[in-house]
């Protein structure tokens, strides 16, 4: 069975990790991650990071599609 938490393109994993840390920094959660580690972050904190990642990815995809037209 495939791991549902891995990107379809292995080379994109590094970019997604970079985005995750960038979003965490923008939200002011980077110090918490350094102090407590990802495993000790609250569900709310991790969800906030993930939600903002999705928003950025959607915005980027919309921009890319608009540039194609």
C-alpha positions in Angstrom: 0.0 0.0 0.0 1.3 3.5 -0.9 2.2 6.0 1.7 -0.6 8.7 1.4 1.6 11.3 3.1 4.3 11.4 0.5 4.3 13.7 -2.5 3.6 12.0 -5.9 6.8 13.5 -7.2 9.7 12.7 -4.9 11.6 15.8 -6.0 8.8 18.0 -4.7 9.3 16.9 -1.1 12.2 19.3 -0.5 10.1 22.2 -1.9 7.1 21.3 0.3 9.4 21.1 3.4 10.7 24.6 2.5 7.2 25.9 2.1 6.2 24.4 5.5 9.0 26.1 7.3 8.4 29.4 5.4 4.7 29.4 6.4 5.6 28.5 10.0 8.0 31.4 10.1 5.3 33.8 8.7 2.9 32.6 11.3 5.4 33.1 14.1 5.6 29.4 14.9 9.2 28.7 13.9 10.6 29.3 17.4 8.0 26.9 18.8 9.0 24.2 16.3 12.7 24.7 17.2 12.0 24.5 20.9 9.4 21.7 21.0 9.8 19.9 17.6 7.1 19.0 15.2 5.9 16.1 17.3 5.0 18.4 20.2 3.1 21.0 18.2 -0.6 21.2 18.8 -3.1 20.0 16.2 -4.3 23.6 15.9 -0.8 24.9 15.1 0.0 22.2 12.6 -3.4 22.6 11.0 -2.8 26.4 10.7 0.5 25.7 8.9 -1.1 23.1 6.6 -4.1 25.3 5.8 -1.9 28.2 4.9 0.3 25.9 2.7 -2.8 24.9 0.8 -3.9 28.5 0.3 -0.4 29.4 -1.1 -0.3 26.4 -3.4 -3.8 27.2 -4.7 -2.8 30.8 -5.2 0.3 29.8 -7.1 -1.7 27.3 -9.3 -4.2 30.1 -10.1 -1.4 32.5 -11.1 0.2 29.8 -13.3 -3.1 29.1 -15.0 -3.8 32.8 -15.5 -0.4 33.2 -17.2 -1.2 30.4 -19.6 -4.2 32.2 -20.9 
